[in-house]
Amino acid sequence: MADGCLLYYITDRTAFAPDEPTRRHCLMEKIAEAARAGVDYIQLREKDLSTRELESLAHEAVGVLNQLRTEKRELKTALLINSRTDIAIATDADGVHLRSDDICASDVRRLWNSCSGDKQGEPLIGVSCHSLAEVVQAHAGGATFAVFAPVFEKKDIPNTQPVGLTQLREACKVKIPVLALGGVTLENARSCLDAGASGIAAIRLFQENDIAEIVHELGPRSR
């Protein structure tokens, strides 16, 4: 795989265990594993949680990453909160991931700067995109990167219509990093990178495997 392949772990704690305390424990362990392995971004996506529960979980995740940064200064893994700019700011996360129908990235930057000042610097902003037009819009709005999905058919949602490699290739022509998401495996990741993707985003690929091995397989990392 190419050098510099960006890796984006999207969390789903519900896949770990039936009870919430074990889920949280396993999720924090996986976040730490991802950071140690050199994953670039982690999206805290736990959409089933209430605002208070998500904020608590985000605080815990930020704490895990901050502790790892004290042990290894060169650690660069960033935490993004799914859709909730307010929680990202309140918990000192590194940024936010926006839905395709969410507010514009430029609005996030204005809110971020007005609420946090220079304390947190500029936010990282990822945007979910399902068409070329949405990637263009994400770029125009000032997003850090776009996540294009679903590239391949997802086993857990078999009737989902994949966008395919041809549309991914067109999306990657926009001057913004585009990460491929949806049914991506080690076996088909190369085709996404060959189509121009700057990296890979996934849930299962990271949660169900040794992340260090995934990072090794997806390319030499300068960590």
C-alpha atoms as one frame of an Amber mdcrd trajectory, in Angstrom:
protein
   0.000   0.000   0.000   1.014   3.571  -0.530   2.874   5.583   2.048   0.685
   8.065   3.857  -2.552   6.076   3.616  -4.868   7.756   6.131  -6.666   5.408
   8.508  -9.960   6.267  10.196 -11.408   4.017  12.899 -15.151   4.534  13.411
 -16.346   3.156  16.734 -19.265   0.881  17.545 -19.116  -0.178  21.175 -22.369
  -2.193  20.858 -20.447  -4.874  18.943 -18.206  -5.636  21.903 -20.551  -6.933
  24.610 -24.199  -7.004  25.755 -23.631  -4.968  28.921 -22.658  -1.301  28.936
 -19.736  -1.359  31.431 -17.967  -4.059  29.407 -18.713  -2.217  26.170 -17.096
   0.963  27.462 -14.082  -0.891  28.792 -13.544  -2.715  25.502 -14.014   0.491
  23.525 -11.396   2.361  25.540  -8.987  -0.534  25.049  -9.623  -0.449  21.285
  -9.136   3.316  21.148  -5.819   2.931  22.954  -4.844   0.108  20.606  -5.681
   2.223  17.562  -3.682   5.175  18.857  -0.644   3.069  19.698  -0.772   1.489
  16.243  -0.760   4.892  14.535  -4.326   5.250  13.259  -4.796   8.863  12.137
  -8.381   9.522  13.187 -10.944   7.971  15.501 -14.612   8.874  15.210 -16.685
   8.407  18.349 -19.913   7.462  16.589 -22.089   6.085  19.397 -25.366   7.469
  18.077 -27.608   5.598  20.527 -26.308   7.506  23.538 -27.947  10.509  25.165
 -26.095  13.827  25.192 -24.907  13.268  28.760 -23.797   9.693  28.051 -21.953
  10.674  24.875 -20.216  13.545  26.636 -19.122  11.210  29.428 -17.790   8.689
  26.919 -16.006  11.428  24.966 -14.342  12.705  28.145 -13.119   9.183  28.832
 -11.788   8.741  25.292  -9.997  12.116  25.397  -8.469  11.081  28.713  -7.153
   7.834  27.220  -5.561   9.670  24.291  -4.092  12.402  26.493  -2.499   9.787
  28.734  -0.979   8.046  25.725   0.354  11.380  24.468   2.216  11.887  27.731
   3.855   8.500  27.173   4.581   9.056  23.482   4.795  12.672  22.379   4.823
  11.871  18.681   1.417  10.197  18.886  -0.847  12.025  16.427  -4.173  10.158
  16.601  -7.060  12.636  16.628 -10.525  12.119  18.135 -13.588  13.378  16.268
 -17.110  13.345  17.714 -19.920  12.300  15.416 -22.164  15.271  14.544 -21.953
  16.943  17.988 -19.775  20.029  17.735 -20.887  21.126  21.201 -19.654  17.903
  22.795 -16.410  18.023  20.818 -15.724  21.509  22.180 -16.808  20.672  25.736
 -14.559  17.608  25.925 -11.487  19.075  24.177 -11.773  16.620  21.300  -9.836
  17.340  18.124 -12.809  17.829  15.846 -16.159  16.648  14.585 -17.520  14.346
  11.911 -20.546  15.694  10.049 -23.377  13.797   8.393 -24.055  14.560   4.743
 -27.167  16.522   5.796 -25.464  18.230   8.751 -24.440  21.848   9.156 -21.667
  23.156   6.931 -18.018  22.743   7.927 -17.578  26.516   7.798 -20.342  26.896
  10.406 -18.531  24.397  12.628 -15.337  26.440  12.386 -17.159  29.651  13.336
 -18.822  27.968  16.311 -15.568  26.294  17.345 -13.592  29.527  17.243 -16.260
  31.538  19.051 -16.580  28.965  21.851 -13.016  27.757  22.327 -10.925  30.679
  21.081  -7.278  29.691  20.752  -7.579  26.979  23.396  -8.165  24.120  20.957
  -6.872  25.548  17.682  -8.561  24.755  14.391 -10.892  21.745  14.405 -10.517
  18.710  12.202 -13.738  18.230  10.247 -14.719  15.088   8.406 -17.869  14.939
   6.276 -19.843  11.894   5.149 -20.477  12.006   1.398 -22.441   9.743  -0.916
 -22.028  11.544  -4.231 -19.569  13.680  -6.163 -21.726  16.750  -5.507 -21.491
  16.196  -1.753 -17.701  15.879  -1.929 -17.557  19.154  -3.870 -19.778  20.746
  -1.219 -17.594  19.417   1.607 -14.513  20.906  -0.054 -16.231  24.250  -0.629
 -17.323  24.352   2.998 -13.773  23.913   4.262 -13.882  20.317   5.499 -10.585
  18.645   6.391 -11.514  15.464   4.545 -14.480  13.629   3.040 -15.571  10.058
   3.721 -17.123   8.543   0.599 -19.538   5.652   1.126 -20.556   2.974   0.678
 -17.911   1.963  -1.843 -18.739  -1.743  -1.638 -21.828  -3.664  -0.587 -22.041
  -4.054   3.184 -22.695  -7.555   4.472 -24.857  -6.341   7.347 -26.957  -4.171
   4.981 -27.141  -6.302   1.808 -29.644  -4.089  -0.016 -27.472  -0.989   0.245
 -26.524   0.312  -3.191 -22.728   0.748  -3.314 -21.302   3.780  -5.101 -18.507
   1.669  -6.560 -14.948   2.387  -7.595 -15.862   4.458 -10.649 -17.712   7.038
  -8.559 -14.969   6.895  -5.921 -12.412   7.704  -8.619 -14.424  10.760  -9.710
 -14.849  11.912  -6.119 -11.099  11.665  -5.545 -10.489  14.242  -8.274 -11.843
  16.941  -5.953  -9.022  18.738  -4.111  -9.798  17.301  -0.702  -8.595  14.057
   0.885 -11.235  11.370   0.272 -11.394   8.272   2.457 -13.181   5.128   1.247
 -15.801   3.588   3.547 -18.267   0.732   3.288 -17.404  -2.922   2.897 -13.691
  -2.165   2.760 -11.413  -5.101   3.605  -7.703  -5.764   3.370  -8.428  -7.591
   0.130 -10.157  -4.673  -1.633  -8.486  -1.698   0.064  -5.786  -1.570  -2.622
  -8.391  -0.929  -5.315  -9.686   2.064  -3.337  -6.200   3.560  -3.056  -5.555
   2.882  -6.742  -8.774   4.811  -7.486  -7.246   7.828  -5.744  -8.522   7.483
  -2.169  -6.286   9.128   0.419  -7.139   6.461   2.939  -9.548   3.965   4.426
 -12.342   4.411   6.975 -13.964   1.439   8.666 -15.630  -0.015  11.723 -15.221
  -3.787  11.481 -11.831  -3.723   9.789 -10.396  -2.187  12.954 -12.661  -3.592
  15.656 -12.435  -7.221  14.539  -8.697  -7.354  13.826  -5.339  -6.588  15.361
  -5.008  -2.915  14.436  -1.205  -3.005  14.340  -1.444  -5.688  11.649  -3.980
  -3.596   9.701  -1.662  -0.579   9.836   1.261  -2.720   8.722  -0.709  -4.187
   5.807  -2.015  -0.830   4.629   1.420   0.659   4.225   4.635   1.803   5.871
   3.861   4.452   8.455   6.235   7.188   9.556   5.308   7.043  13.249
